[in-house]
Amino acid sequence: MYSQRKAEFFLVLTTIIAAWGWVFSREAVQGMPIFAFLGSRFLFAAIILAPFCRGKKNRIAVKQLPKILMTGGWMSLNMVLWIHAVAITDSIGEGAFIMSLAMLFVPLVAWVILKNKPVRYFWEALPVAVLGLACLTLFKAQLEFKASQLWFLGAAIVQAIYFCYTSLYTRTIPLLPLTTIQLACTGITGLVLSLFLEEWPSSITIPTMMWFIASVVIATSLRFVLQLIGQKNTTAGNAAIIMILEPVMTVFVAAIWYSERMPFIQIVGCVLILSSLFYYRWRCSNSLPK
């Protein structure tokens, strides 16, 4: 049995792996078409996880397939928007903080889709997050979205929709086969887009292939397993708060690998977004039944 401390360590390790996953992806798409990378990465990850889907507890009914495929479609769209943003951005740290806003978009999406009205402390956190996003997009004393920021913002909104539907269906559908099919859907979508929109290179360099393998094995498969173990052995509130560390870790990794530096106003924006997320998740965890 895993202790609470071990579970939390695995979740922190997950955020570190996720942060390096941004670098793995950014480096890989420098040497191969972005949708080919996306499709191959997620299809191979699904193949790796497929053998673990055996057994009675992972059995799914035929009538559940439309729901699974629908969530797979939302995941596919989320990742297509995200990988395009990663390929064109000049700051993955900034992108990570914009993507983290998905956690605050979830209550709004749930209000529309599931008719669940957001709690009061969501409305308290939202203006702070919006102000933080404004600080991230301030250039020459005026609001100006870069193309990559708009793609990241779109990906964050779609991720919130994906999260809502997945959270709804995991109540009746086993998590492992659900995730494996979602990964396969994303992989197939990426490869189909690549087939119609991209020209494949005649060869791929060894460094690019190594980045691709790291993305599949470490940033996708290993990350998922560690996150699943961590979430299973700690409270939902603890897991949610720890996962907020991902954009912070990404900023550190980007500073180490790419020597990325943010202007002071954008650092303020990151702090505001992080504060709003932490406050919202902290209040959520405190409101859970003891």
C-alpha positions as a LaTeX table, in Angstrom:
\begin{tabular}{lrrr}
\hline
Residue & $x$ (\AA) & $y$ (\AA) & $z$ (\AA) \\
\hline
Met1 & 0.00 & 0.00 & 0.00 \\
Tyr2 & 1.34 & 3.43 & $-0.93$ \\
Ser3 & 1.58 & 6.02 & 1.79 \\
Gln4 & 0.08 & 9.48 & 1.35 \\
Arg5 & 3.59 & 10.93 & 1.11 \\
Lys6 & 4.61 & 8.50 & $-1.65$ \\
Ala7 & 1.45 & 9.29 & $-3.60$ \\
Glu8 & 2.13 & 13.02 & $-3.36$ \\
Phe9 & 5.75 & 12.45 & $-4.42$ \\
Phe10 & 4.51 & 10.62 & $-7.54$ \\
Leu11 & 2.22 & 13.55 & $-8.37$ \\
Val12 & 5.05 & 16.07 & $-7.99$ \\
Leu13 & 7.18 & 13.80 & $-10.21$ \\
Thr14 & 4.30 & 13.81 & $-12.71$ \\
Thr15 & 4.38 & 17.62 & $-12.89$ \\
Ile16 & 8.15 & 17.53 & $-13.52$ \\
Ile17 & 7.74 & 14.94 & $-16.29$ \\
Ala18 & 4.89 & 16.98 & $-17.77$ \\
Ala19 & 7.11 & 20.07 & $-17.80$ \\
Trp20 & 9.89 & 18.22 & $-19.63$ \\
Gly21 & 7.22 & 16.82 & $-21.96$ \\
Trp22 & 6.81 & 20.35 & $-23.34$ \\
Val23 & 10.52 & 20.34 & $-24.22$ \\
Phe24 & 10.37 & 16.82 & $-25.69$ \\
Ser25 & 7.48 & 17.87 & $-27.94$ \\
Arg26 & 9.03 & 21.19 & $-28.93$ \\
Glu27 & 12.31 & 19.50 & $-29.89$ \\
Ala28 & 10.62 & 16.63 & $-31.74$ \\
Val29 & 8.49 & 18.90 & $-33.95$ \\
Gln30 & 11.61 & 20.73 & $-35.06$ \\
Gly31 & 12.55 & 17.61 & $-37.03$ \\
Met32 & 9.22 & 16.06 & $-38.04$ \\
Pro33 & 5.73 & 17.26 & $-39.10$ \\
Ile34 & 3.68 & 18.32 & $-36.07$ \\
Phe35 & 0.58 & 16.22 & $-36.78$ \\
Ala36 & 2.70 & 13.19 & $-37.69$ \\
Phe37 & 4.44 & 13.59 & $-34.34$ \\
Leu38 & 1.14 & 13.99 & $-32.49$ \\
Gly39 & $-0.49$ & 11.00 & $-34.16$ \\
Ser40 & 2.49 & 8.66 & $-33.79$ \\
Arg41 & 3.09 & 9.70 & $-30.17$ \\
Phe42 & $-0.43$ & 9.05 & $-28.96$ \\
Leu43 & $-1.04$ & 5.93 & $-31.04$ \\
Phe44 & 2.16 & 4.31 & $-29.70$ \\
Ala45 & 1.19 & 5.37 & $-26.15$ \\
Ala46 & $-2.21$ & 3.67 & $-26.63$ \\
Ile47 & $-0.47$ & 0.51 & $-27.86$ \\
Ile48 & 1.78 & 0.51 & $-24.77$ \\
Leu49 & $-1.20$ & 0.85 & $-22.42$ \\
Ala50 & $-3.50$ & $-1.59$ & $-24.26$ \\
Pro51 & $-2.13$ & $-4.79$ & $-22.61$ \\
Phe52 & $-3.01$ & $-3.36$ & $-19.19$ \\
Cys53 & $-6.69$ & $-3.09$ & $-20.19$ \\
Arg54 & $-7.36$ & $-6.80$ & $-19.79$ \\
Gly55 & $-9.50$ & $-8.26$ & $-17.02$ \\
Lys56 & $-13.11$ & $-8.09$ & $-15.91$ \\
Lys57 & $-12.72$ & $-4.76$ & $-14.09$ \\
Asn58 & $-11.62$ & $-3.10$ & $-17.37$ \\
Arg59 & $-14.44$ & $-4.48$ & $-19.48$ \\
Ile60 & $-16.55$ & $-1.93$ & $-21.37$ \\
Ala61 & $-19.99$ & $-2.36$ & $-22.93$ \\
Val62 & $-20.69$ & $-1.73$ & $-26.62$ \\
Lys63 & $-23.27$ & 0.93 & $-25.69$ \\
Gln64 & $-20.51$ & 2.88 & $-23.90$ \\
Leu65 & $-18.38$ & 3.21 & $-27.06$ \\
Pro66 & $-20.15$ & 6.34 & $-28.45$ \\
Lys67 & $-19.46$ & 8.19 & $-25.19$ \\
Ile68 & $-15.83$ & 7.06 & $-25.19$ \\
Leu69 & $-15.33$ & 8.05 & $-28.83$ \\
Met70 & $-16.94$ & 11.44 & $-28.17$ \\
Thr71 & $-14.47$ & 12.17 & $-25.36$ \\
Gly72 & $-11.71$ & 10.92 & $-27.64$ \\
Gly73 & $-12.82$ & 13.50 & $-30.21$ \\
Trp74 & $-12.56$ & 16.32 & $-27.67$ \\
Met75 & $-9.15$ & 15.09 & $-26.56$ \\
Ser76 & $-8.03$ & 14.98 & $-30.20$ \\
Leu77 & $-9.12$ & 18.57 & $-30.83$ \\
Asn78 & $-7.45$ & 19.70 & $-27.60$ \\
Met79 & $-4.12$ & 18.12 & $-28.55$ \\
Val80 & $-4.24$ & 19.35 & $-32.17$ \\
Leu81 & $-4.65$ & 22.94 & $-30.95$ \\
Trp82 & $-1.97$ & 22.43 & $-28.29$ \\
Ile83 & 0.70 & 20.92 & $-30.55$ \\
His84 & 0.22 & 23.69 & $-33.12$ \\
Ala85 & 0.67 & 26.28 & $-30.37$ \\
Val86 & 3.80 & 24.50 & $-29.09$ \\
Ala87 & 5.27 & 24.50 & $-32.59$ \\
Ile88 & 4.87 & 28.27 & $-33.09$ \\
Thr89 & 5.31 & 29.69 & $-29.58$ \\
Asp90 & 8.43 & 31.53 & $-28.45$ \\
Ser91 & 7.71 & 30.82 & $-24.77$ \\
Ile92 & 6.51 & 27.40 & $-23.58$ \\
Gly93 & 6.42 & 28.67 & $-20.00$ \\
Glu94 & 3.89 & 31.31 & $-20.95$ \\
Gly95 & 1.90 & 28.68 & $-22.86$ \\
Ala96 & 1.83 & 26.38 & $-19.83$ \\
Phe97 & 0.26 & 29.09 & $-17.68$ \\
Ile98 & $-2.38$ & 29.83 & $-20.32$ \\
Met99 & $-3.17$ & 26.11 & $-20.56$ \\
Ser100 & $-3.50$ & 25.92 & $-16.77$ \\
Leu101 & $-6.54$ & 28.21 & $-17.07$ \\
Ala102 & $-8.44$ & 25.12 & $-18.25$ \\
Met103 & $-8.95$ & 24.30 & $-14.56$ \\
Leu104 & $-10.91$ & 27.55 & $-14.14$ \\
Phe105 & $-12.81$ & 27.10 & $-17.41$ \\
Val106 & $-14.13$ & 23.74 & $-16.18$ \\
Pro107 & $-16.83$ & 25.20 & $-13.84$ \\
Leu108 & $-18.10$ & 27.47 & $-16.64$ \\
Val109 & $-18.24$ & 24.56 & $-19.09$ \\
Ala110 & $-19.90$ & 22.33 & $-16.47$ \\
Trp111 & $-22.49$ & 25.08 & $-15.96$ \\
Val112 & $-23.38$ & 24.94 & $-19.66$ \\
Ile113 & $-23.06$ & 21.18 & $-20.25$ \\
Leu114 & $-23.99$ & 19.63 & $-16.90$ \\
Lys115 & $-26.10$ & 22.50 & $-15.47$ \\
Asn116 & $-23.84$ & 22.62 & $-12.39$ \\
Lys117 & $-23.75$ & 26.21 & $-11.17$ \\
Pro118 & $-20.22$ & 27.35 & $-10.16$ \\
Val119 & $-19.59$ & 27.86 & $-6.44$ \\
Arg120 & $-18.98$ & 31.31 & $-4.95$ \\
Tyr121 & $-15.20$ & 30.98 & $-4.64$ \\
Phe122 & $-14.95$ & 30.27 & $-8.36$ \\
Trp123 & $-16.28$ & 33.78 & $-9.02$ \\
Glu124 & $-13.77$ & 35.09 & $-6.48$ \\
Ala125 & $-10.84$ & 33.43 & $-8.28$ \\
Leu126 & $-11.90$ & 34.15 & $-11.88$ \\
Pro127 & $-11.21$ & 37.94 & $-11.97$ \\
Val128 & $-7.70$ & 37.35 & $-10.62$ \\
Ala129 & $-7.03$ & 34.77 & $-13.35$ \\
Val130 & $-8.40$ & 37.11 & $-16.05$ \\
Leu131 & $-6.14$ & 39.89 & $-14.76$ \\
Gly132 & $-3.21$ & 37.46 & $-14.88$ \\
Leu133 & $-4.02$ & 36.54 & $-18.49$ \\
Ala134 & $-4.16$ & 40.24 & $-19.33$ \\
Cys135 & $-0.69$ & 40.73 & $-17.83$ \\
Leu136 & 0.63 & 37.84 & $-19.94$ \\
Thr137 & $-0.63$ & 39.55 & $-23.09$ \\
Leu138 & 0.57 & 43.09 & $-22.35$ \\
Phe139 & 2.97 & 44.38 & $-25.00$ \\
Lys140 & 4.00 & 48.02 & $-25.25$ \\
Ala141 & 1.35 & 48.97 & $-22.64$ \\
Gln142 & $-1.56$ & 47.53 & $-24.65$ \\
Leu143 & $-3.33$ & 44.20 & $-24.85$ \\
Glu144 & $-2.04$ & 42.23 & $-27.83$ \\
Phe145 & $-2.54$ & 38.48 & $-28.22$ \\
Lys146 & 0.15 & 36.59 & $-30.10$ \\
Ala147 & $-1.04$ & 33.81 & $-32.41$ \\
Ser148 & 0.38 & 31.11 & $-30.13$ \\
Gln149 & $-1.45$ & 32.58 & $-27.11$ \\
Leu150 & $-4.77$ & 32.36 & $-28.96$ \\
Trp151 & $-4.07$ & 28.73 & $-29.91$ \\
Phe152 & $-3.17$ & 27.91 & $-26.28$ \\
Leu153 & $-6.33$ & 29.67 & $-25.08$ \\
Gly154 & $-8.45$ & 27.68 & $-27.52$ \\
Ala155 & $-6.75$ & 24.47 & $-26.38$ \\
Ala156 & $-7.47$ & 25.36 & $-22.73$ \\
Ile157 & $-11.18$ & 25.88 & $-23.46$ \\
Val158 & $-11.42$ & 22.58 & $-25.34$ \\
Gln159 & $-9.50$ & 20.83 & $-22.55$ \\
Ala160 & $-12.13$ & 22.04 & $-20.09$ \\
Ile161 & $-14.89$ & 20.53 & $-22.27$ \\
Tyr162 & $-12.93$ & 17.27 & $-22.53$ \\
Phe163 & $-12.42$ & 17.23 & $-18.74$ \\
Cys164 & $-16.12$ & 17.72 & $-18.01$ \\
Tyr165 & $-17.27$ & 14.89 & $-20.25$ \\
Thr166 & $-14.49$ & 12.55 & $-19.10$ \\
Ser167 & $-15.28$ & 13.25 & $-15.43$ \\
Leu168 & $-18.93$ & 12.48 & $-16.12$ \\
Tyr169 & $-18.27$ & 9.17 & $-17.90$ \\
Thr170 & $-15.55$ & 7.84 & $-15.57$ \\
Arg171 & $-18.33$ & 7.21 & $-13.03$ \\
Thr172 & $-19.50$ & 4.25 & $-15.14$ \\
Ile173 & $-16.59$ & 3.52 & $-17.54$ \\
Pro174 & $-13.27$ & 1.98 & $-16.36$ \\
Leu175 & $-10.52$ & 4.62 & $-16.46$ \\
Leu176 & $-7.76$ & 2.61 & $-18.13$ \\
Pro177 & $-9.62$ & 1.48 & $-21.29$ \\
Leu178 & $-11.28$ & 4.91 & $-21.51$ \\
Thr179 & $-7.89$ & 6.66 & $-21.54$ \\
Thr180 & $-6.34$ & 4.12 & $-23.92$ \\
Ile181 & $-9.14$ & 4.60 & $-26.47$ \\
Gln182 & $-8.90$ & 8.39 & $-26.09$ \\
Leu183 & $-5.16$ & 8.19 & $-26.80$ \\
Ala184 & $-5.84$ & 5.99 & $-29.84$ \\
Cys185 & $-8.45$ & 8.47 & $-31.14$ \\
Thr186 & $-5.96$ & 11.30 & $-30.81$ \\
Gly187 & $-3.29$ & 9.24 & $-32.55$ \\
Ile188 & $-5.54$ & 8.34 & $-35.49$ \\
Thr189 & $-6.75$ & 11.96 & $-35.81$ \\
Gly190 & $-3.18$ & 13.25 & $-35.89$ \\
Leu191 & $-2.10$ & 10.73 & $-38.54$ \\
Val192 & $-5.14$ & 11.45 & $-40.73$ \\
Leu193 & $-4.46$ & 15.20 & $-40.55$ \\
Ser194 & $-0.82$ & 14.55 & $-41.36$ \\
Leu195 & $-1.74$ & 12.40 & $-44.34$ \\
Phe196 & $-3.82$ & 15.20 & $-45.90$ \\
Leu197 & $-1.93$ & 18.30 & $-44.75$ \\
Glu198 & 1.73 & 17.42 & $-44.37$ \\
Glu199 & 4.61 & 16.14 & $-46.39$ \\
Trp200 & 6.66 & 13.53 & $-44.56$ \\
Pro201 & 10.46 & 13.83 & $-44.68$ \\
Ser202 & 12.42 & 11.08 & $-46.41$ \\
Ser203 & 14.33 & 10.44 & $-43.18$ \\
Ile204 & 14.26 & 11.46 & $-39.52$ \\
Thr205 & 17.44 & 12.25 & $-37.63$ \\
Ile206 & 18.50 & 10.19 & $-34.62$ \\
Pro207 & 18.13 & 13.15 & $-32.17$ \\
Thr208 & 14.56 & 13.76 & $-33.40$ \\
Met209 & 13.76 & 10.06 & $-32.99$ \\
Met210 & 15.14 & 10.12 & $-29.43$ \\
Trp211 & 12.95 & 13.13 & $-28.58$ \\
Phe212 & 9.98 & 11.28 & $-30.08$ \\
Ile213 & 10.67 & 8.13 & $-28.01$ \\
Ala214 & 11.03 & 10.25 & $-24.86$ \\
Ser215 & 7.65 & 11.86 & $-25.63$ \\
Val216 & 5.94 & 8.48 & $-26.05$ \\
Val217 & 7.53 & 6.51 & $-23.21$ \\
Ile218 & 8.27 & 9.17 & $-20.58$ \\
Ala219 & 5.99 & 12.16 & $-21.21$ \\
Thr220 & 2.90 & 10.12 & $-22.13$ \\
Ser221 & 2.92 & 6.52 & $-20.86$ \\
Leu222 & 5.06 & 6.88 & $-17.71$ \\
Arg223 & 3.42 & 10.17 & $-16.80$ \\
Phe224 & $-0.04$ & 8.63 & $-17.04$ \\
Val225 & 0.89 & 5.63 & $-14.86$ \\
Leu226 & 2.50 & 7.80 & $-12.15$ \\
Gln227 & $-0.43$ & 10.21 & $-12.16$ \\
Leu228 & $-2.92$ & 7.35 & $-11.87$ \\
Ile229 & $-1.02$ & 5.84 & $-8.91$ \\
Gly230 & $-0.76$ & 9.22 & $-7.21$ \\
Gln231 & $-4.42$ & 10.14 & $-7.68$ \\
Lys232 & $-5.53$ & 6.72 & $-6.48$ \\
Asn233 & $-3.64$ & 6.98 & $-3.18$ \\
Thr234 & $-4.32$ & 10.57 & $-2.12$ \\
Thr235 & $-7.32$ & 12.85 & $-1.87$ \\
Ala236 & $-8.72$ & 14.60 & $-4.94$ \\
Gly237 & $-8.05$ & 17.97 & $-3.30$ \\
Asn238 & $-4.38$ & 17.19 & $-2.66$ \\
Ala239 & $-3.92$ & 15.89 & $-6.20$ \\
Ala240 & $-5.55$ & 18.97 & $-7.75$ \\
Ile241 & $-3.38$ & 21.40 & $-5.77$ \\
Ile242 & $-0.17$ & 19.50 & $-6.56$ \\
Met243 & $-0.99$ & 19.39 & $-10.28$ \\
Ile244 & $-1.10$ & 23.21 & $-10.28$ \\
Leu245 & 2.70 & 23.01 & $-10.07$ \\
Glu246 & 2.96 & 21.97 & $-13.76$ \\
Pro247 & 3.18 & 25.49 & $-15.26$ \\
Val248 & 5.68 & 26.51 & $-12.55$ \\
Met249 & 7.85 & 23.50 & $-13.37$ \\
Thr250 & 7.53 & 24.29 & $-17.08$ \\
Val251 & 8.81 & 27.83 & $-16.54$ \\
Phe252 & 11.85 & 26.45 & $-14.68$ \\
Val253 & 12.50 & 23.83 & $-17.39$ \\
Ala254 & 12.14 & 26.46 & $-20.16$ \\
Ala255 & 14.59 & 28.72 & $-18.30$ \\
Ile256 & 17.09 & 25.85 & $-18.02$ \\
Trp257 & 16.75 & 24.44 & $-21.55$ \\
Tyr258 & 15.90 & 27.49 & $-23.67$ \\
Ser259 & 17.12 & 30.29 & $-21.41$ \\
Glu260 & 13.61 & 31.76 & $-21.57$ \\
Arg261 & 13.11 & 34.94 & $-19.59$ \\
Met262 & 9.78 & 36.68 & $-19.04$ \\
Pro263 & 9.28 & 40.43 & $-18.70$ \\
Phe264 & 8.28 & 41.52 & $-15.19$ \\
Ile265 & 4.65 & 42.17 & $-16.20$ \\
Gln266 & 4.33 & 38.60 & $-17.51$ \\
Ile267 & 5.84 & 37.21 & $-14.29$ \\
Val268 & 3.14 & 39.15 & $-12.42$ \\
Gly269 & 0.56 & 37.54 & $-14.73$ \\
Cys270 & 1.89 & 34.05 & $-13.96$ \\
Val271 & 1.77 & 34.74 & $-10.21$ \\
Leu272 & $-1.82$ & 35.99 & $-10.47$ \\
Ile273 & $-2.93$ & 32.92 & $-12.44$ \\
Leu274 & $-1.15$ & 30.57 & $-10.02$ \\
Ser275 & $-2.69$ & 32.37 & $-7.03$ \\
Ser276 & $-6.21$ & 32.14 & $-8.47$ \\
Leu277 & $-5.82$ & 28.43 & $-9.24$ \\
Phe278 & $-4.36$ & 27.66 & $-5.83$ \\
Tyr279 & $-7.12$ & 29.61 & $-4.04$ \\
Tyr280 & $-9.87$ & 27.91 & $-6.05$ \\
Arg281 & $-8.46$ & 24.41 & $-5.54$ \\
Trp282 & $-7.74$ & 25.04 & $-1.87$ \\
Arg283 & $-11.33$ & 26.18 & $-1.28$ \\
Cys284 & $-12.61$ & 23.19 & $-3.28$ \\
Ser285 & $-10.57$ & 20.73 & $-1.19$ \\
Asn286 & $-11.71$ & 22.36 & 2.08 \\
Ser287 & $-15.34$ & 22.09 & 1.03 \\
Leu288 & $-15.12$ & 18.33 & 0.40 \\
Pro289 & $-16.74$ & 16.05 & 3.03 \\
Lys290 & $-14.21$ & 14.98 & 5.66 \\
\hline
\end{tabular}
